[in-house]
């Protein structure tokens, strides 16, 4: 397999794919004494070494209060609020706030906690975090194998079928989203608003937003893929990462957590009216 896949987490200071790709570009990794690249293949038995590498991302910490839904020595689930980047070239990110909110792992391969998937800046909901090198590798593998089931809720604009599957490509790649309309209410401004439960089967960038926009039912508040003249400004994006279901990679226990809908959702669609578990 490629080194850029195999090498995630084998060094405690390089716990994510993006960090590994960065140091490969800086020619900081050697395989059997030869400088490695993103195309280097690993077949087994190689000696992989890391030269001196310093990354300011690994020393940044910010005083950011995050709600922790679950944690053990291997992983954590946190609630991501709207208006916050998961990671990026700014100080105030979820990644930089994790060390102040999550207890350090006591396991031998403990590393700086890292999110193992992304949520958009404006999206709320559950975010999965790895706390050890082996956990980060295992969770990344589960996402690649589509072994982690995600559910989202969105508020969409306009009449749409009660359920269906969207399979249009995203960025030239096969993509699939299953959806169910849980309820609809009339709107003077938008005509009709729908509360939609979404099951993405692939994880392309902006997949849910693009798929719904391509259907002609953009997400309320989407200032990128929404219809001109129907942008709801100042209220945020009505997209919420509601649920994560997966098998814990080290305890084999089923982990299933749900994050209640934000108030701006329940003002339009009260949770008890539509049968949503919202605790």
WOQUILIN-V566316 format. One line per field, one symbol per residue. ss: DSSP state (H for helix, E for strand, L for the rest). A space follows every 10 residues. Layout:
ss = ???
//
This chain:
ss = LEHHHHLLLL ELLELLHHHH HHHHHLLLEE ELLEELLLLL ELLLLLLEEE LLLLLHHHLL LLLLLLEEEE ELLLEEEEEE LLLLELLLLL LLEHHHHHHH LLLLLLLLLE EEEEELLLLL LLLEEEEEEE EEHHHHHHHH HHHHLLLLEE EEEEEEELLL LLEEEELLLE LLELLLEEEE EEEEEEELLL EEEEEEEEEE LLLLLLHHHH HHHHHLLLEL LLLLLLLLLL LLLLLLLLEE EEEEEEELLL LLLEEEEELL LLHHHHLLLL LLLLLLLLL
//
